[in-house]
Each structure stands twice: as structure tokens, then as C-alpha cells.
Amino acid sequence: MKPNKHPLLATIGPGLLMAGAAVGVSHLVQSTRAGGEYGIGLLAMVLLACILKYPFLEFGPRYAAATGESLIRGYKRLGDWALGLFTLITLGTMFIIQASVTLVTAGLVGLVFGLDMTMTQLSFLVLVGCIAVLAIGRFGGLDLAMKLIMGALAISTLAAVALAFGARPDWSGLSPLAGWDQVWTAAGFAFVLALLGWMPIPLDVAAWHSLYTLEKARQTGHSPSVNHALIDFRIGYIGATVLAGLFVLLGALVMYGSGQTFPEGAVAFSGALVELYAASLGEWSRPLIAVAALTAMFSTTLAVTDAYPRVVRALIEISGGGEEHEQLPNLHRGRYVTALLLLVIGAMIIIHYFGQRFTLLIDFATTVSFLAAPLLAWLNIRVLTSAHVPPEHRPGPKLLALAWAGFAFLLLFSLIWAGWRILG
């Protein structure tokens, strides 16, 4: 394939894939719950988490563009211990994260199409749909679909928040201090930790992003510069951060102080989510918003379903001492398919046995991601400051200072959680 005329246009794509993976459970579920149950008091915490996690997620495309290899290869260069640690985190979270995003999507499928099926059956349909899309379109189809979906979701969410501002009759309780009295409880602190776990996305996505950057280069025949790779990343990351804030505002404007709470079941939760939009935009918007929310969650599930098999394949090939893409393309593809099938089977087992406790499953998955974050943050700092990265492409003093501040933030909250669990 010939490269695009403009180098930047040839680079744009992985950042939106990252944003598409981000704008799922963390936004539609956790951010909306944060606003609905705690008002806008947690908005500052959401934005702070996005700022402090920025360096670690940016390091993925930075490393790929600077070195021409994935961040996973960078872990291997640190030593087998680093690759083993990343492998342990990946295998320990992939099935439950896949199950979590699939459940939300399945709930919306049941709502939109009025299907009288169990959550296990709906989830199976969703995963079969993801496999079909990946089999037909592969990376190119995923890339194009995500650009269209993210644009539509951004417009509809911004419109809903704008109208919700005008529709709310009572502004009391919507100060920045609203809800903080509830945060300093066991349940409140547990929710904050879960909220931050996927806000705006887990840190292991940095490795996903590096793989997508390399795949985009293979698709277009253009190796991106570090500057262009970072522009692509920032477009997606800023978009995901803004949308996170909008979902917190939407939940606060429509639901906070109303006495309503989100239900536990995935289908019922999806119905309550659509109610938020319909209440602010009007009854006419219900079908449109339901489809938009479904599209957003399907894009997230699709991205996750594609990313984990890519990561597992990379782990196998890098652990074996070399990339197999050029030498044995059929084996390379076979590893991806095998990992994909194992991911689907593992997720379906979790959904079947734990799917009815939807919000508990989501909180557990996001908390595990948050507790793994300090380890991944430290690994990413080590990789990007290693001798293998050209000096001109290593993080500068300001970015590195922000990275260490983010690491301290993640570590402190993890230690507080550990102490709370031990002493409580």
C-alpha cells in the first residue's frame, strides 16, 4: 500500500483506537455513576487522574515511533523479570476486563433490540459479532470504524450535556464540594479507587498503543515520526479526557439529588443510562441515544477483543527470542486466532458465573487495574529512560517530573487501599 500524501494523515488512527477503547466502561458506566451518586465533586479527581496518567500512556507511541518496536519489546530489554511482570498483569486482568466491557455492550444490545435472552446469550452474540468484524475488516476496518464512532459519540454527548444544563431546575448540591462527605466512607473510597482504575483507560493500554502504531505503519507503508505519533496520541487522549468530564457532568445534572440509583443488572443499568440522555434531550432521542451508546460500547469491546490477542501474540513471540511476522506469517496469524478464542472462552465463563453481579464485577476489574498501575508506571519510566531510546526522544524534564508525580499518586492511593483493607 502506498503511503498517504501527508505524513501526519498517514499516522492518525492509533490515538482514536485508544480513545475508542477508553470511552466505554470508564466513561459510560463509572463516570456517569460518579456524577449521579457524588455530583460534580469527583470531576476534579477524574481530570487529575487523566493528567497524572498522561505520561505513561504517551510513552507507548513515543517508544514505538522512536525505536520501531513495541513497548513489550522494551520490557524484554529491561530483563525477563520486567516482561514476566507485564505478562502476569495482562493474564491476571484480560479475562475480567473483556467480560466487563462485553456485559455492558450485551445489556445495550438487549435494550436496543428488545431481545428476551439471558446475559450469557447476549454476551455470546456480542463476541461473535466482534470476531466477525475482525475477521472481515482486520485492522483497516477497525481503524475506520473507530474514527466514525468517536465523532458521532462526541457530538451526541456534548449536545446532551448542553441541554441538561438548561433543563435542571435546581442547581443546589452541584458545587465542587458536593458529594465529598460520601467519599470519605468505606464504600465511597472503594468507588473512587475503582473510578480511577480505568480513568481514562488502564495503563497497560500503552503497550496496546505501541502495537497499533507499528501496525498502522505496516498498513500505510509510512513509519511515523515521534512528533506525528504524539499528535495522534494527544488527539485521542484529549478527546477521551473531555468526554470523561462530560459524562460526569451529565450524571450530576440529570441524576444527582434525585434519589435515584443505578441498578445492578447490566440490562437495567443500560436502560438507566439511556434514561439520562432521554431526560435531557427529550423522548424523541431515546432510540438515537440507545444506538449511539451501543455503538460506543461495541467499539470498546471490539478494540479490547482485538488488543488482547495482539498482546498475547507479542508476548509469545518476544519471549521466544524474535518476531515471527515476516518469517512465518501463518504462524503469526495462528497465534492471534488462538489467543482470541481463549480470550472469548475465558470471558464467557466469567460472564456466566458472575454476570448477574454487574456493578460488583466492574468495580473489581477497575480496582485491580488501579492496583497494577504503579507497577506499569514504573516499568514505562524505566523503558523510556533506558539507553535504547535515542536521547532526543526520551521524555524531557517536565514530562518526566509529571511522570514521577503520577507514579507517586498511583502508589499512594494503592498503599492507602492496602492499609484500609488490612486494618478495616
HELIX and SHEET records of a PDB file:
HELIX    1   1 PRO A    7  THR A   11  1                                   5    
HELIX    2   2 PRO A   14  ALA A   22  1                                   9    
HELIX    3   3 VAL A   25  SER A   31  3                                   7    
HELIX    4   4 THR A   32  TYR A   38  1                                   7    
HELIX    5   5 GLY A   39  LEU A   42  5                                   4    
HELIX    6   6 LEU A   43  THR A   67  1                                  25    
HELIX    7   7 LEU A   71  LEU A   78  1                                   8    
HELIX    8   8 ASP A   80  PHE A  113  1                                  34    
HELIX    9   9 MET A  119  ALA A  167  1                                  49    
HELIX   10  10 TRP A  180  VAL A  183  1                                   4    
HELIX   11  11 ALA A  186  GLY A  197  1                                  12    
HELIX   12  12 VAL A  205  THR A  220  1                                  16    
HELIX   13  13 VAL A  226  MET A  255  1                                  30    
HELIX   14  14 ALA A  266  LEU A  281  1                                  16    
HELIX   15  15 GLU A  283  SER A  285  5                                   3    
HELIX   16  16 ARG A  286  SER A  319  1                                  34    
HELIX   17  17 PRO A  329  PHE A  354  1                                  26    
HELIX   18  18 PHE A  358  LEU A  384  1                                  27    
HELIX   19  19 PRO A  391  HIS A  393  5                                   3    
HELIX   20  20 PRO A  397  LEU A  423  1                                  27    
END                                                                             
